Amino acid sequence: MKPSIGIIGQGRFGTLAKTWISSGFKVVACDKGGNLEKACKQDIVLLCVPISSLEDLLHEIRPFLRPGTLVIDVCSVKEHPMNLMRKLLPKSVSFIGTHPLFGPDSIEDSLQGKRVVVCKGSAPKKTHKNLVACLKKEGLKIIESTPQEHDRQMAETLLLTQFVGRGLLNFGAKPLPMSTNGHLALMEIARTVGNDTPQLFRDMNRFNRFAAPMRKKLLKAMHQVDEES
């Protein structure tokens, strides 16, 4: 019998996950307000909801999870969701934190070479090892990390890019007939950031404790550049 995966959340990434889950699995997908009980009866439950919605969702699904179920989140912040799962999930289930470093804008037609961060949770070593092996089989590159190190690096990569991109959008930056290659690269950042929801931007900044220091450091650096101009 095929192992089964319940995907909760059919936003941009949840829909992408449903499309790309290997044919070796039985997939049951629903939105947060859908048939949560059915999704939670599967061997693996994949949580694809906004970071700010996770706590409420964990309270909702707690009664439906079977002993032995593996719960996986895909949040772009790791300390906060993993603390919530550790606190709110039944002790009879286990969890692993993940963050796919790709999305609908970068997936193209293959998972080959795409990167996924995996953070050890409460899952037994064998379960963790099996998940990593399964992801590698799909062509994904695995980055093992602690939740703290993940969030620190995301503040200086993903969040910095999002912050700059939102600034460009608010500035009203757009491609022009005389755009340089560098300017076009900035426009691509703005375009990609514009495809993400404002909620995702707010959640990443709110729940990553390294975000505010990063913004302060960047703004100070930009102020120095302005003074030197």
N, C-alpha and C positions, 0 to 999 in steps of 0.2 A: 504493500500500500504506500502511495506517495505521502511524504510528510506534508503538512499543511501550514499555510501562513495566513494569518488574519491581518489585513492592512486597515488601520483606522486613520482616516483623513484622506480625502480625495482632492486636495489642492494641487498645486503644480508638481510638488515632489511625490505626493502619494499616487497621483495618476502616472507619473513617470515610473515609479517603482512597480506598479501593477503591470505596466507594459513590459518591463525588462526582467521581472522575476523569471527564473529558469522554468522551463516546461517540466522540470522534474518535481515541481511542487504543485499542490492544489492550493488555489488562491481564493480567499474570501475577502472582499473589500467593501468598506462602508464609510460614510461620512460620520463625523462626531455625533450627529443626531440620528444616525441610522441604527441598524441591527447590531448593537455592540455585543450583545450576548453571543450571537453566532460567531462573530469575529474572534471573540475571546476564547472560544472552545477549540481553537486550532493549536497546533504544536508550538508555533512561534507567533507572537503578536508584535507587529511592527507599528510603532506610533509615529505618524506623520502629521502632527498637529502643531500649530504655533506654540512657541515656548511659553507664552503667557496663558495658554489654554491647558497646559499639561497637568497642572495640579488638580484642576477640576476633573479632567478626564481620568486620572488615576483613581480618584475617589469613586467615579462611576463604574469603572471596569473591575475594581477590586473584588466584588462579589461573584463575578462571572468567570474568573480565571481558574483553570484547573491546576491541581498540584503537578509540578514538573514542567509547566509552561515556561518558555523562554520569552522574555519581553525585551524588545530592542527599540531604542529611540534613535532619531536621526537629527536631533537638534544641532544647530550651529553654535551652541554653547554647551559645555559639558558639566561643569561643576554643579550648577543649579539643578538640571534635570536628573542627574545621577543621585544627588542628595535626596531629591523628592522620591525617586524610585526606591531608594534604600529605606526611606521612612514610611512610605505609604503602601508599597506592594506587600502582599502576604508573604510570609517567610517560606511558604511552600512552593513559590515560584522563584525564578532567578532572572537576572537582567544583565545586559551588556550595553554600554554606550557607544554609539557610532556617529560619525559625521562624514557623509559623502562629500568630497571636495569637488563636486560637479553638480550640474542641474540641467534643466531643460534647455538652457542657452548654450551648453557646452557638450552635450551628450553626443550630438551628431548621429552616427549610425552604429556605434560600437561602444562597449564598456572597456575594451582593451586599453590597458594603460592608465585608466582613470584611477584616482587615489581615494581611499577611504581611511579615515582615522578610526581606530578601534581602542576603546578604553575598558580595561578590566572592571567588571562589576562584581556581582555576587555569584555569577555562574561558575560551576565546577570547571576545573582546568580542561577537562576533556571536551566539555561543551564549547568553551571558548576556542579551543584548538580546532574543533570541527567547523565552527562558524568561519574562522579565518581561512581554513582550507576550502570551504565552499565559495567564499568570495574570490579567492585566488583562482579557483577553477573557472570563474566567469571572466577572468582576465584582469581583475582589479589588483592594484598595488596597495598593500596594507601598511599603514603607519601606526605602530603601537605607541600609545602615549598615556600619560596620566591626565585626568581632567584639568588639573591646574596648568600643566604645560600647554595643553591644547588651547585653553582660553587665553593664556598669555600670548601665544603665537598668533591666534586669530585676531587679537586686538591690533597687532602690528601688521597684519596682512589683509584679511577679509574686511575687518571693521574700518581700517584706514582707507581701503579702496572704496567702501560704501560711503564713508564720510566725505571723501573728495568728490565722488560721483554725485552725491546729493547736493554738494556745494555747486558743482558745475550745472546741475539742473536748475537750481535756484537762481544762478547767475544768468541763465538763459543761453548758455553756450550751444552753438550749433555749427555743423559743417559749413564752410564757405568756399567759394571758388578758389581762393588762394590758400586753403588750409595746408599746413605742412604735415609731414608724416607724424610728427609728435602731437600735433593738434588732433589729427584723426584718431590717434591712439587714445587720447583723452575723450574724444567723442564716443568711442567704442565702450569705454568705461561708463560714461554717462548713460549710454543706451542700455547696457546690461543691468546697471543699478536701477534704471527706470522700470525694468520688467519685474523687479521685486516689490513686494507690498511695503507701504510705509510702516505697517505693523511689524514686519520682520526687522526693519531697521531699528525701530524703537525697542523691540524685544532684545535684540542682540546687544544694544547699548545698555539697557536696563539690567540685564541678567549676567553680563560679563563684567566682573569687578575690575578688570584691567582696561576697560573701555574709556572711562573718564580720564585716567592719567594719560592714555594715548592721545586723546583729543587735546588735552591741555598742552602736552609736549609739542604736538603738531602745530597748534595755533601759535605757540611761542616761537617756534621755528619760522613760521610764515611772517610773523610780526618782525623778526630779525631781518628776513629777506626784504620786507617792505622798507625797513629803515635803511638798508644798504642800497636801495634802488635810487 
